[in-house]
Amino acid sequence: MSQVFIGVGSNIDREFHTREAYRLLHQQFNNVVVSSVYECPAVGFEGPGFYNWVARVDTTLSLSAIHQLFKQLEAEYGRKDWHKQNCSRTMDLDLLCFDQCICESPVALPRPEILKRAFVLRPLAEIAPDVCHPVAGKTFLQLWQAFDQSKQLTTPIDFNWSSPQG
């Protein structure tokens, strides 16, 4: 069984897509653990703010199979421009870590954004404080504590997973 961390984000109909991503992860994987949901401004482009969060799952699927599954799910929910990093998204499912794997294909792991983006590192530190980053050699909590948190706003929100917010 492999332990996988997934970064999830949406800034198009974000409540719906956040709930759908949560449902899909529970449908596809075992032992799903999720962080808080954070509201974050768009980074690198002008657009609506994102809801971002991280999930930890256990799976017997291969890295390649999970990568393909995520691309398929994103496509089913309207994602078309995978080559564009700085654009609005309905549902973004990013593999952050696959056990302690370090690789470049089919996706770069560990995901470089872990060390650069508060909206990835903060929820990782929340749900996996004692897990070590495969390259940095420090725990996610140590990395978050050393991160310049003043540069990137992440606001935890009280997200109700089961029903639309009123």
C-alpha positions as CSV (number, residue, x, y, z in Angstrom):
1,M,0.0,0.0,0.0
2,S,1.4,3.4,-1.0
3,Q,0.7,6.7,0.8
4,V,-0.1,9.5,-1.6
5,F,-0.6,13.2,-1.0
6,I,-2.8,15.1,-3.4
7,G,-3.2,18.9,-3.8
8,V,-6.7,19.9,-4.7
9,G,-7.9,23.2,-6.0
10,S,-10.7,25.0,-7.7
11,N,-11.6,28.6,-8.5
12,I,-14.5,27.9,-10.9
13,D,-17.7,27.0,-9.1
14,R,-15.3,26.2,-6.3
15,E,-17.8,24.9,-3.7
16,F,-19.3,22.4,-6.1
17,H,-15.9,21.2,-7.4
18,T,-14.4,21.0,-3.9
19,R,-17.2,18.8,-2.8
20,E,-17.0,16.7,-6.0
21,A,-13.2,16.2,-5.6
22,Y,-13.8,15.0,-2.0
23,R,-16.5,12.6,-3.1
24,L,-14.3,11.2,-5.9
25,L,-11.3,10.7,-3.7
26,H,-13.4,8.8,-1.2
27,Q,-14.9,6.7,-4.1
28,Q,-11.4,5.8,-5.5
29,F,-9.2,5.4,-2.5
30,N,-8.8,4.0,1.0
31,N,-8.1,5.9,4.3
32,V,-8.7,9.3,2.9
33,V,-7.6,12.1,5.3
34,V,-8.2,15.7,4.3
35,S,-6.9,19.0,5.5
36,S,-8.9,22.2,6.1
37,V,-10.0,24.1,3.1
38,Y,-8.0,27.3,2.5
39,E,-9.2,30.3,0.5
40,C,-6.3,31.7,-1.5
41,P,-5.9,34.4,-4.1
42,A,-5.0,33.4,-7.6
43,V,-1.2,33.2,-8.1
44,G,0.5,34.3,-11.3
45,F,-2.7,35.5,-13.0
46,E,-5.8,37.7,-12.5
47,G,-8.7,35.6,-11.6
48,P,-11.1,34.5,-8.8
49,G,-9.6,33.1,-5.6
50,F,-9.2,29.4,-5.1
51,Y,-10.3,26.9,-2.6
52,N,-7.2,24.7,-1.9
53,W,-6.7,21.6,0.3
54,V,-4.6,18.5,0.5
55,A,-5.7,14.8,0.9
56,R,-3.7,11.8,2.0
57,V,-4.8,8.5,0.6
58,D,-3.6,4.9,0.7
59,T,-3.7,3.0,-2.6
60,T,-2.3,0.0,-4.5
61,L,-2.5,1.9,-7.8
62,S,0.8,2.7,-9.5
63,L,2.0,6.2,-9.9
64,S,1.2,6.1,-13.6
65,A,-2.3,4.8,-13.0
66,I,-3.0,7.6,-10.4
67,H,-1.7,10.2,-12.8
68,Q,-3.9,9.0,-15.6
69,L,-6.9,8.8,-13.2
70,F,-6.5,12.4,-12.2
71,K,-6.2,13.6,-15.8
72,Q,-9.4,11.7,-16.6
73,L,-11.3,13.1,-13.6
74,E,-10.1,16.7,-14.4
75,A,-11.2,16.3,-18.0
76,E,-14.6,15.0,-16.9
77,Y,-15.0,18.2,-14.9
78,G,-14.1,20.5,-17.7
79,R,-10.3,20.9,-17.4
80,K,-8.7,21.3,-20.8
81,D,-5.5,23.3,-20.5
82,W,-3.1,21.1,-18.6
83,H,-0.2,22.8,-20.2
84,K,-1.2,26.2,-18.6
85,Q,-0.2,26.6,-15.0
86,N,-1.5,30.1,-14.5
87,C,-5.2,29.9,-15.3
88,S,-8.6,29.3,-13.7
89,R,-9.6,25.7,-13.0
90,T,-12.7,23.7,-12.3
91,M,-10.9,20.9,-10.6
92,D,-7.2,20.6,-10.1
93,L,-5.8,17.3,-8.8
94,D,-2.0,17.4,-8.3
95,L,0.1,14.5,-7.1
96,L,2.4,16.0,-4.5
97,C,4.1,12.9,-3.1
98,F,3.9,9.2,-3.8
99,D,5.6,7.5,-0.8
100,Q,9.2,8.8,-0.8
101,C,9.4,8.6,-4.6
102,I,11.7,11.1,-6.4
103,C,11.1,11.2,-10.2
104,E,10.4,13.3,-13.2
105,S,8.0,11.1,-15.1
106,P,5.0,10.7,-15.5
107,V,5.0,13.8,-13.1
108,A,7.7,15.5,-11.1
109,L,7.8,14.2,-7.6
110,P,7.9,15.5,-5.0
111,R,6.0,18.3,-6.5
112,P,8.1,21.5,-6.6
113,E,5.2,23.7,-5.4
114,I,5.4,22.1,-2.0
115,L,8.4,24.3,-1.1
116,K,7.1,27.4,-3.0
117,R,3.4,27.7,-2.3
118,A,1.7,28.3,1.1
119,F,-1.6,26.8,-0.2
120,V,0.3,23.4,-0.7
121,L,2.7,23.4,2.3
122,R,0.2,24.7,5.0
123,P,-2.3,21.9,4.5
124,L,0.4,19.3,4.2
125,A,1.9,20.4,7.5
126,E,-1.6,20.2,9.0
127,I,-2.4,16.6,8.0
128,A,1.2,15.2,7.8
129,P,3.4,17.2,10.2
130,D,5.9,14.4,10.8
131,V,6.2,13.2,7.2
132,C,9.6,14.1,5.7
133,H,9.9,15.8,2.4
134,P,11.8,13.3,0.2
135,V,14.4,15.9,-1.0
136,A,14.5,18.6,1.6
137,G,14.9,16.0,4.4
138,K,12.7,18.1,6.8
139,T,9.2,17.4,8.0
140,F,6.3,19.3,6.4
141,L,5.8,21.0,9.7
142,Q,9.4,22.1,9.9
143,L,9.2,23.4,6.3
144,W,6.0,25.3,7.1
145,Q,7.4,26.8,10.3
146,A,10.4,28.1,8.2
147,F,8.2,29.3,5.3
148,D,7.8,33.1,4.9
149,Q,4.0,33.0,5.6
150,S,3.6,36.8,5.2
151,K,4.1,36.6,1.4
152,Q,1.2,34.3,0.5
153,L,-2.2,34.5,2.1
154,T,-4.0,31.3,3.1
155,T,-7.2,31.7,5.0
156,P,-8.8,28.6,6.5
157,I,-12.6,28.5,5.9
158,D,-15.3,26.6,7.7
159,F,-16.2,24.3,4.8
160,N,-19.2,22.0,5.1
161,W,-18.3,18.9,3.0
162,S,-21.9,17.6,2.8
163,S,-24.0,20.6,1.8
164,P,-23.7,23.9,0.0
165,Q,-22.7,26.9,2.2
166,G,-25.5,29.3,3.0
